[in-house]
Amino acid sequence: MLEPENYFGNNQKILDKILREFAEATGLPTILVDTRGDELTYGYGFTPFCQLMRNNEKTRQLCQNCDMFGGRRAVQAKQSQPYICHAGLIDFSYPIKLDEQVVGYILCGQAKVDDTSEFQPILNEQTDWHKDPILSAAYANLPTVKPSKIKSGAELLKIIINNYLSNIVNGTFEVDAPAPVPAKIKAKIGPAPADHKQQVAKIDFSITKQHHTKHATQSVKPEIKKALDYINKHLNEVISLDEVAEHVFLSSYYLSKLFKREMQINFVDYVNNKKIDRARILLQDSTWSVDSIAHSLGFSQTSYFSKTFKKAVGASPSQYRKQIQTH
């Protein structure tokens, strides 16, 4: 299994971009931490109040403890639950699983709400910041957020992570669903607007075409599962049928036939599709040139990469980048 630190290191740019765009779109701060509560990404959308808290050695440790215990509580409950952090704000914590192992947590929230009576503190120790004029002023400038916004943002983050990253990670990467907003709070909010579903329907977070392969949860033969794991872990290299066959102890001829039967797609097309899926993510980061993306995915010639990309997507890498930047 891919080690968590290797996974996060390999996908740092992608994770950073997802969290940054999410925070900008929703106005909800977010960060990725490991199982000890140590930050793995920048704190995107963090308010001045929370930045002050994390810049102080003592309160920073309390923030990290909240992150850690909030994540552990969600693991135990098998769903993400809102809680009150040591500074009195509402957070959600999402356990992140890689091959069924919890490797970190996504924190979202830092929200000030009018009524916290139905939320429980995650720590016994609470920070008394009220006597500090700077912290008090920073807290006073925090916008009051409705629990419905926290809930919607949490659901949106779950959709993005589960669908946006599912085809590029080295294993199964998922977040658990959040717990419902407390009934007492929900009753004060009222029903969702009539056009809510239409608004959600207009949002398209898809990054890949649907290939005719078995769903990831459907069982495949152990040899094919081992082959898929190998492909996922070596997308930055040239991947040949012979080397994968050797890895799974099958002949190239038999693996080719078995792969097509099990996955409903031939080996070469599958590998190319996986590489193009990853390329579509990397193209959203303008700091990556088309040449560097091609080479990072094991293509020795950018022209062949561009030809393969256009065949799969219907546009060249440069055209695709322009399309997504204008939307």
ABEGO torsion letter per residue (X at the ends): XBBAAAAAAAAAAAAAAAAAAAAAAAGBBBBBBBAAGBBABBBBGBBAAAAAAAABAAAAAAAAAAAAAAAAAAAAAGBBBBBBBAAGBBBBBBBBBBGGBBAEBBBBGGBBBABAAABBBABABBBBAAABAAAAAAAAABBBBBAAAAAAAAAAAAAAAAAAAAAABBEBBBBBBBBBBBAAAAAAAEBBBAAAAAAAAABBABABBBBBBBBAABBBBAAAAAAAAAAAAAAABBBBAAAAAAAAGBBAAAAAAAAAAAAGBBAAAAAAAAAAAAAAAAAABAABBAAAAAAAAGBABAAAAAAAAAAAAGBBAAAAAAAAAAX
